[in-house]
Amino acid sequence: MTTYGGRRSQAERDAITVEIGYALCSAAFAAAVLFGAVAGPAFAFDVPAGTRTTLVAAGTTAAAVLFVARVVSVLVRFGQRKAAAGEAGQPSQPGRTSPDS
């Protein structure tokens, strides 16, 4: 939870760091797989130079778009989970330990 002064606890900073690392690693893996699927045939088969250039360019573009989309989607989902947990974790009335007490 964010404190009243806006500072984050060590656990929150650690969770954000882990989530960013997960987002970057999973996005890099997905982008590499997509690039290999699109541009791989250009290297596996004997294709004309123009076709090879087109496949590599298409693979690079698709991989870059997928990388950014994956990072954004993971981090937005993390932010939504944190916001939902923050709302649910607050007591309904001051001095109470949980919303059900």
SVG drawing of the C-alpha trace seen along z (x, -y; Angstrom):
<svg xmlns="http://www.w3.org/2000/svg" viewBox="-19 -13 38 37">
<polyline fill="none" stroke="black" stroke-width="0.4" points="0.0,0.0 1.2,-3.5 1.5,-5.5 0.0,-8.9 3.2,-10.6 3.2,-8.9 6.2,-6.7 6.2,-3.0 7.3,-0.3 10.2,2.0 7.8,4.8 5.9,2.7 9.1,1.6 10.2,5.2 6.9,6.3 7.1,3.6 10.7,4.6 9.7,8.2 6.7,7.3 8.8,5.1 11.3,7.9 8.6,10.4 7.0,8.1 10.4,7.5 11.4,11.2 8.1,12.5 7.8,9.8 11.3,10.6 10.6,14.3 7.3,13.7 8.9,11.3 11.7,13.7 9.3,16.5 7.2,14.3 10.3,13.0 11.5,16.6 8.1,17.6 7.9,14.8 11.5,14.3 12.7,17.9 11.7,19.2 13.8,16.5 16.9,18.1 15.7,21.7 14.9,21.8 16.6,20.4 14.5,17.3 15.2,14.3 16.8,11.3 13.7,9.1 11.6,11.8 14.2,12.2 14.3,8.5 10.5,8.3 10.2,11.2 12.9,9.9 11.4,6.4 7.9,7.8 9.2,10.0 11.1,7.1 8.1,4.9 5.7,7.5 8.1,8.5 8.6,4.8 4.8,4.3 4.3,7.5 7.1,6.6 5.5,3.2 2.0,4.6 3.1,7.4 5.0,5.0 2.1,2.6 -0.5,5.3 1.4,6.9 2.1,3.6 -1.5,2.4 -2.9,5.6 -0.5,5.4 -1.6,1.8 -5.3,2.9 -4.6,5.7 -2.8,3.4 -5.6,0.8 -8.2,3.5 -6.2,4.9 -5.8,1.4 -9.5,0.8 -10.4,4.1 -7.6,4.0 -8.7,0.7 -11.0,1.0 -14.5,-0.3 -14.4,-2.4 -11.5,-3.9 -10.2,-1.7 -11.6,1.5 -9.2,4.2 -11.1,5.5 -14.3,4.6 -16.2,7.4 -15.5,6.5"/>
</svg>
